[in-house]
Every structure is written in C-alpha cells, then in structure tokens.
C-alpha cells in the first residue's frame, strides 16, 4: 500500500487519523511561491542601490516599485542627517552649559573640554576634538574655559574632558599623562571615547585630505583603565 496514493481506502485511513492528511499543492500555490521569491530577489537587488542608480533604472523597472525604494532611501538619508547634525567643536560659555550640555545630553552624546589657551596640552586637545567633531557628527563636541565651568578649577588638572550621555556624566579624563602628555595622538582620544560609547565607529567620516575612514598611523592605545596616580574630582558637583 502506498500511503501517498489518492485512493478511497487511503481516504478512509486519513479520516480516522491512521494516515496523515494529504497536502495538495495547487497551481495557485506554485504561482504565489514564485511571485514571493521574485519579489524578495528584487527587493534585495534594489536595496543596494543609491538614488542615482535608482534613477537610471526608471525606464526599465516598475515605477511603483522604484518610487517605494526612492522614498525609503530618502527617509534613510534624512534620518542619518538628523542624527549627524553637529560636525564642529563648539565654544560655549557658563550660561549655556545647562542647555548645551546637561539637557542636550538626553538626546545625544556630548564631549566637553575644560581648557585654557595658555596650556599647550589644551591646544593639542582642541585640535584633536575639532577633527573628531568632523568625523563623528552624531556626537556633540564643545569646549569651555575651565574657570567658567568650575570656578577656581586648578590649571594643573587641564586639559579635562567631561563626557555626557543620557543626561548624566559617563566619564571624565583629567590631563593627558596616561597618553604621554604632548605625545598624545588623536587615536588615543578617539579610542577613549569609543570605550565609553560616546562615538559610533559605524558613522565615522574621513577628514578632508584623508582616504578611507580617516584613521591615523598612530601608536597603539595604552589605556589600561588605571588612573595613573592622577587626581580626580567629582566634577558633576561643581557644574
């Protein structure tokens, strides 16, 4: 007896649960499966095209399908533009701090540099942060004179970085001793911020004149997580 045969006896056995119900595939089932597979393949093909490439296909492809993917791509571009809305090192003052840093950090990561122009390490840090601001435009980079941010803050602790996210301080870096002082590289600061989650490597842009991701040929990051004997303050209490 062949249980797959469509016989009266097999029908009786199926009715009583002795044989499993026979699954019949119709021509409509075959057609629907083929259409679904073709739509999936077409979707995968179009998803990898940019707006210019989609425009070149307008004469050959279904207008409705192309319009759908064009709108999807425009929405993706707009969403990325809304997220990457910064791009420069912003100089703020004491009255701006709450609005530009504390409140703004609820929506995005904020990196604040406490500095004085007379300190060489602060000038170096400002240069690095200006470059990183161009590369990581979803993160806000700001600088403020140390004595405006925290009155009587000692110059010996400069440069100081305060890193905010989700409305709270997530990290603070006091001085550049751990990176070698004036031998500090941009990559050192970049890796420190990556470790905190303050910058997203997936959104990194190349600097003008640099190829690829704009990475430098810097030495390896030597951040071992220790404080290197440096003095830390509870900076959140003074802001």
MOQUI-V485007 format. One record per pair of residues at least 4 apart in sequence whose ideal C-beta (glycine too) atoms are under 8 Angstrom apart, sorted by the first residue. I is the first residue (numbers start at 0). J is the second residue. D is the distance in whole Angstrom. If there is no record, write none. Layout:
BEGIN
I:J:D, I:J:D
END
This chain:
BEGIN
0:4:8, 0:8:8, 0:9:8, 2:9:6, 2:12:8, 2:18:5, 3:21:7, 4:9:6, 5:9:7, 5:10:8, 5:21:7, 6:10:7, 7:11:7, 8:12:7, 9:13:6, 9:18:6, 9:21:8, 10:14:6, 11:15:7, 12:17:4, 12:18:4, 13:17:7, 13:18:5, 13:19:7, 13:20:6, 13:21:7, 24:28:5, 24:29:7, 25:29:7, 26:30:6, 27:31:6, 28:32:6, 29:33:6, 30:34:6, 31:35:6, 32:36:6, 33:37:6, 34:38:6, 35:39:6, 36:40:6, 37:41:6, 38:42:6, 39:43:7, 40:44:6, 41:45:6, 41:64:7, 42:46:6, 43:47:8, 44:48:8, 45:53:7, 45:64:7, 45:65:8, 45:68:5, 46:68:7, 48:52:4, 48:53:5, 48:56:7, 48:68:7, 49:53:7, 49:72:7, 50:54:6, 50:69:7, 50:72:6, 50:73:7, 50:76:8, 51:55:7, 52:56:7, 53:57:8, 53:65:6, 53:68:6, 53:69:6, 53:72:7, 56:60:5, 56:65:6, 57:62:7, 57:65:6, 60:64:6, 60:65:5, 61:65:7, 62:66:6, 63:67:6, 64:68:7, 65:69:6, 66:70:6, 67:71:6, 68:72:6, 69:73:6, 70:74:6, 71:75:7, 72:76:6, 73:77:6, 74:78:6, 75:79:6, 76:80:6, 77:81:6, 78:82:7, 79:83:6, 80:84:7, 82:137:5, 82:202:8, 83:136:4, 83:137:5, 83:202:6, 84:136:7, 84:137:8, 85:89:8, 85:107:8, 85:132:6, 85:136:5, 85:137:7, 85:138:7, 85:139:5, 85:140:7, 86:132:6, 86:133:6, 86:136:4, 87:129:7, 87:132:5, 87:133:7, 87:140:7, 88:112:8, 88:125:7, 88:128:5, 88:129:4, 88:132:5, 88:140:5, 88:141:7, 88:142:6, 89:99:7, 89:139:7, 89:140:7, 89:141:5, 89:142:7, 90:141:7, 90:142:6, 90:143:7, 91:95:4, 91:96:6, 91:99:5, 91:100:7, 91:111:8, 91:141:5, 91:142:7, 91:143:5, 92:96:8, 92:143:7, 92:144:8, 92:147:6, 93:143:7, 93:147:4, 93:148:7, 95:99:5, 95:100:8, 96:100:5, 96:101:7, 96:143:7, 96:148:7, 96:238:7, 97:101:5, 97:102:6, 98:102:5, 98:103:7, 99:103:6, 99:109:8, 99:139:8, 99:141:6, 100:104:6, 100:109:5, 100:111:6, 100:141:7, 100:161:8, 100:163:6, 101:163:7, 101:166:7, 101:238:8, 102:166:8, 103:107:7, 103:109:6, 103:139:6, 104:108:7, 104:109:5, 104:163:4, 104:164:6, 104:165:7, 104:166:6, 104:167:7, 105:165:7, 105:166:4, 107:137:7, 107:138:7, 107:139:6, 108:137:8, 108:138:5, 108:139:7, 108:162:7, 108:163:7, 108:164:5, 108:196:7, 108:197:4, 108:198:7, 109:138:7, 109:139:5, 109:140:8, 109:141:7, 109:162:7, 109:163:4, 109:164:7, 110:128:7, 110:131:8, 110:138:6, 110:139:7, 110:140:5, 110:141:7, 110:160:6, 110:161:8, 110:162:5, 110:163:8, 110:192:6, 110:197:6, 111:141:5, 111:142:7, 111:143:6, 111:148:8, 111:160:7, 111:161:4, 111:162:8, 111:163:7, 112:121:7, 112:124:6, 112:125:7, 112:128:6, 112:140:8, 112:141:7, 112:142:4, 112:143:7, 112:158:6, 112:159:7, 112:160:6, 113:142:8, 113:143:6, 113:144:8, 113:145:4, 113:148:5, 113:149:7, 113:152:7, 113:157:6, 113:158:7, 113:159:4, 113:160:8, 113:161:7, 114:118:7, 114:121:4, 114:124:7, 114:125:6, 114:142:6, 114:143:8, 114:144:7, 114:145:6, 114:157:6, 114:158:6, 115:121:6, 115:144:7, 115:145:6, 115:146:8, 115:154:6, 115:157:6, 116:121:7, 116:122:7, 117:121:8, 118:122:7, 118:154:6, 118:157:5, 118:158:7, 119:123:6, 119:181:6, 120:124:6, 120:157:7, 120:158:5, 120:174:7, 120:175:5, 120:180:6, 120:181:6, 120:183:8, 121:125:6, 121:157:6, 121:158:5, 122:126:7, 123:127:7, 123:158:8, 123:175:8, 123:181:6, 123:183:7, 124:128:6, 124:158:4, 124:160:7, 124:175:7, 124:183:8, 124:188:7, 125:129:6, 125:142:6, 126:130:7, 127:131:6, 127:183:8, 127:185:5, 127:188:5, 128:132:6, 128:140:5, 128:142:7, 128:188:7, 129:133:7, 129:140:8, 130:134:7, 130:185:6, 130:206:6, 131:135:6, 131:138:8, 131:140:7, 131:185:7, 131:188:7, 131:189:6, 131:192:7, 131:198:7, 132:136:7, 132:138:8, 132:140:4, 133:204:7, 133:206:6, 134:203:5, 134:204:5, 134:205:7, 134:206:6, 134:213:6, 135:192:8, 135:198:4, 135:199:7, 135:202:6, 135:203:6, 135:204:8, 136:202:7, 136:204:7, 137:198:8, 137:199:6, 137:202:5, 138:192:8, 138:197:6, 138:198:5, 138:199:8, 143:147:6, 143:148:5, 144:148:7, 145:149:7, 145:152:5, 145:154:7, 145:156:8, 145:157:6, 145:159:7, 146:150:6, 146:151:7, 146:152:6, 148:152:7, 148:237:8, 148:238:6, 149:234:7, 149:237:4, 149:238:7, 150:237:8, 152:156:7, 152:157:8, 152:159:8, 152:237:7, 153:157:8, 155:174:8, 156:173:5, 156:174:6, 156:230:7, 156:232:7, 157:174:7, 158:174:7, 158:175:7, 159:171:7, 159:172:7, 159:173:5, 159:174:7, 159:234:7, 160:170:8, 160:171:7, 160:172:4, 160:188:8, 160:191:8, 161:168:6, 161:170:8, 161:171:5, 161:234:6, 161:238:8, 162:168:7, 162:169:5, 162:170:4, 162:171:7, 162:172:8, 162:192:7, 162:195:5, 162:197:5, 163:167:7, 163:168:6, 163:169:6, 164:169:5, 164:195:8, 164:196:7, 164:197:6, 165:169:8, 168:234:7, 168:235:5, 169:195:6, 169:196:8, 169:197:7, 170:191:8, 170:195:5, 170:197:8, 171:231:7, 171:234:6, 172:191:6, 173:229:5, 173:230:7, 173:231:6, 173:232:8, 174:229:6, 175:179:7, 175:180:5, 175:181:8, 175:183:5, 176:180:6, 176:227:5, 176:229:6, 177:221:7, 177:222:6, 177:225:8, 177:226:8, 177:227:5, 177:229:7, 178:182:7, 178:183:4, 178:184:7, 178:187:4, 178:188:8, 178:221:7, 178:222:8, 179:183:6, 179:221:8, 183:187:5, 183:188:7, 184:188:8, 184:215:7, 184:217:4, 184:218:6, 185:189:6, 185:215:6, 185:217:7, 186:190:6, 186:214:7, 186:215:5, 186:217:4, 186:218:8, 186:220:7, 187:191:7, 187:217:7, 187:220:6, 187:221:8, 187:222:7, 188:192:6, 189:193:6, 189:198:7, 190:194:6, 190:220:4, 190:222:7, 191:195:7, 191:220:8, 191:222:6, 192:197:4, 192:198:5, 193:197:8, 193:198:6, 193:200:6, 194:222:7, 198:202:8, 198:203:8, 199:203:8, 203:212:5, 203:213:7, 204:213:7, 205:209:5, 205:210:7, 205:211:6, 205:212:6, 205:213:4, 206:213:5, 209:213:4, 209:214:8, 226:231:6, 232:237:7, 233:237:8, 234:238:6
END
